[in-house]
Amino acid sequence: MQEPQVFNEADRRLTLISVLIVFLLSAMSQTVVATAMPRIVSDLSGLHLYAWATTAYLLASTVMVPIWGKLGDIYGRKPILLIGIGVFLSGSWLAGLAGEFGDLPLLGGGMVQLITARAIQGIGGGALFTIAFAIIADLYAPRERAQFSGLFGAVFGVASIFGPVIGGFFTDHGTVALAGHVIEGWRWVFYVNVPFALAAVAMILIKMPALPPRGEGRIDFVGAALIVVGFTTLLLAITWGGRDYGWGSPMILGLLASAGASLTAFVFVQKAVWDPILPLDLFQNRTFNTANGAAFVYSMAFMGVTSFLPLYMQVGQGVPATRSGLTMLALMVGLVASSTLNGRLVTKTGVYKPFMIGGGAVLIAGVFSLCFIGPDTSSLDLAWRLLIVGIGLGPGQSLFSLSVQNAVPLHQLGVATSSGQFVRQIGSTMGVALFGAILTWGLTAELGRLSQANPALHMETLELSDLQQMAMERDADPSQAAARAADPATRAADQIIRQSLSTAVVYGVMFSLAVLLIGFALMLMIPGVPLKDSHAPPPPKAAEAEA
């Protein structure tokens, strides 16, 4: 049996710092672009491709997660992490250069160049998340590892809070002229990754120990191709369904059929090959199944709620983007504080399930409280509800992964870790798509009902993209709100929109609450096996419980 390698404390500490930098880069790359996108779209003339700048990154990073995890098991974490950082840096640099040289052969205009670069960035970003968690699992035993969950929660919170602020700052104030050439401010949103990534590379090369490979074999290229095709088509169907195409349209049905056929073939291939990219025997492990199932459901509910709350605040409540960001800060404060405290308690006690259950109960209570928000809900009233949601989310941010890592052998640590990140990203994508579909349905229904008294308003055709445009325009020109309020007809229309959107958001929150109850039931089924104090295999009775 493979013996774990022993590392000194200085090596582990420096490795932890470098991994946190890598994790921050990956998290920031998803949040820093949001506030810059309106300016990017304007400069690159790519409004019709607006959504693809985000979709390309999400697709690439998601489908590559299990592949990076397997590569880390076979070849070791350190070289794979360095390759991932290199790919991520290349994508960041190319994204910053998008459109600088006009139309290019094959790639075309600047927006297509940006989308291609974001896909490359996403391929590397998938490695940053996956390998970072696997490295910490290599260096620290499960019980010791729990105390660092707060650090990763804090990094995630920093990225979520300050990413949009940094993106907005560079976009508004970063434009400079060098040697007669003007560099638009939004390009620094991508260039800023470079110095931090290079610092992380230097620390990894110099101080990070050479972690030994935990497995052996070779890459299952057929399985890798099938999982890429299967989940790419699935994510495209989820992303486009109800937004760009009807759910029953030939495009969506064709994508779903392709996804079903590819994933079915993937299962057969995994049964046939000697060294599968996703070993099917992992699904015989009860902890693996229930913890990943709960993580999937929780991510679906969490992203569904949080993705649309800023829109609700800016349009449904009429508050500026800055105040909506500060209100969301309450959620992140609760998440970071809860994650830190729970991590320390788990390390002290050696058990994780009671903290999972407690966090799940608080989360359900917090989301339930969001069912009673409306257009007149104050920012302070919304903030305390979000604080409860954040406190409930804290344990789930790390303990699901920790329970899986505690239940699998060392040689499958990378692929097991990547599986958790994989299902979270799939769940997040599905949550945003389903919440958006419910929100669109609810908005249409409420607008139609409330505007019956004034048919001339014709607001039953309003879509989410219209609301997002309204939010951006109001944020860009605050005087617009006062002008609209001065006109009685416009004021009446705005009131109907606010009421309709608030009601539609509550419909979506109720859906998320129902999803969370399913996740809570799955969480109750996770075996409450004590965390191991070392990387040694669990005792026979504990192993039987995990299986």
C-alpha positions, 0 to 999 in steps of 0.5 A: 500500500502506498505510504503518504509522504511527510512534509515539514511545516514550512513547506506546507505553509508556503504551499498553502499560500501559493494554492490560495493565490491560485484559488483566488485567481480562479474565483476572481476570473469569474466575478471580475469580468461582470462589471466590465462586460457592458464596456467590452461589448460596446468597444468590440461591437458584440452585443449579440454575443454578450452571453458567450463571454461568460458561457465559454469560460463556464463550459470549458472550465466545467468539462475539464474538471474531471480530466484535470483531476485524473491527470493530477492522480497520474502525473502528480499535482505540481506539474499539472497545476503549473500547466493549468496556470500556464493555460490560464495565463495564456487565455488571460493575456489573449483576452486582454488583446482581443480586438487590438489587431482588428479582424483575424483569420479564422477568429474574425472580430474582437468579440469572437477573439475574446470568447475564444480566449475566455474558453482557453482561460476556462480550460486552465481555470478548471485545473486551478480549482481542482488541483488546488483542493487536491493539493491541500488534501495531499498535504493535510489529513482530513481532520487537520484539513477542516480548519482551512475551510474558512480560508477558502471560504474567505477567498471565495467571499473576497472574489465575490465581493471585490471582483466586481469592484475591481472590474468596475475600477479598471473599466472606469479609471484604467485607460492609459496611453503608452507610446501613443497607443491607448489601452482601454481600462477593461483590458487590465481586468485580464492583464491583472491576473498575470503578476499574481499568477507569476508570483504563485508559479515562483512559489510553487516552483521554488517551495512546493514539494514534489507531491508524488503521483497517487495513481498510475495508468494512462488517460482514457482519451475516448472517455475524455472526449465523450464527457466533453461532448456530453456535458458541453451539449448538456450545458448548452441546452441548459444555458440556451433553453428558455432564453435563446430557444424554446425548451421544445425546439429542435435545437434544444431537443437535439442538444439533449439527445446528443448529451444523452447519447454521449453520456450513455456511451461514456458509461459503457466506455468506463466499464470497458477500459482498464483505467477509466477517467471516472472510476465507476466503483466510486459510485459504490461508495455511499459517502461519494454518492450522497455528499456529491448529490447534496453538493449538486442540489445546494449549488443549484439552489444557491446560485439560482438565488444569488444570481438574480438578487442584484437584479431584484434590488436594482429593478425591483427595489430601485436601488443603485448597483453599489448599494445592492453590492453592499447588501450582498456583502451580508451573505458573504460575511455570514458565509466566511464567518460560518465556514471559519468557525465550522472548520475549527469546530470540525478539526477540534471534534473530528466529526462533520455531520452535525455541522452539516445538518446545522448549516442545512437547517439554518440555510433552509430558514434563511431561504424561507425568510426570502419568500417574504420579500417585496418591492418595499423591502428595505436593504437592511431587511434584506441584509439580515435575511442574506446573513442567515443564508450565508451562515447556513451556506458556510459548512456546505462550502467545504464539508461536502468535499471533505467528507468525500476525500475522507472516504476514498483511497489516496490513489483516487483523491484527485478524481474524487475531489474533482467530482465534487467541483464538477457536480457543483458547477453543473448544479450552479449552471442548472440552478441559474437556468431553472431559476431564470426560467421560473423568473421569466414565467413569473414575470410574464404572468404578473405583468400580464395580470397587473397591466390589464388595467392599462393595456397601452403599457404592453409590458407583457412582452418584457424579458429578463434581458430588458430588465438587465438593460434597465439596471445598467442604464439606471446605474450609468445615469442615476438622474434617469430614475428621477426623470422617470419618477416625474412622469405619472405614466412612467412611474405607474409602469415602473411600479408594475415592473417592480411588483411583478419582478418581486413576485417572480423572484419569490416564485424562484426562491420557493423553487430553491427552497423545495430544491434545498429540502431535497438536498437536506434529505440527501445530507441526512443520508451521508454517513457520519464517519469520523475524520481520519487523523492521518492519510492511513485508510479508515478502520474496517468498520468505518470503511464499511459505513462509508460504502 
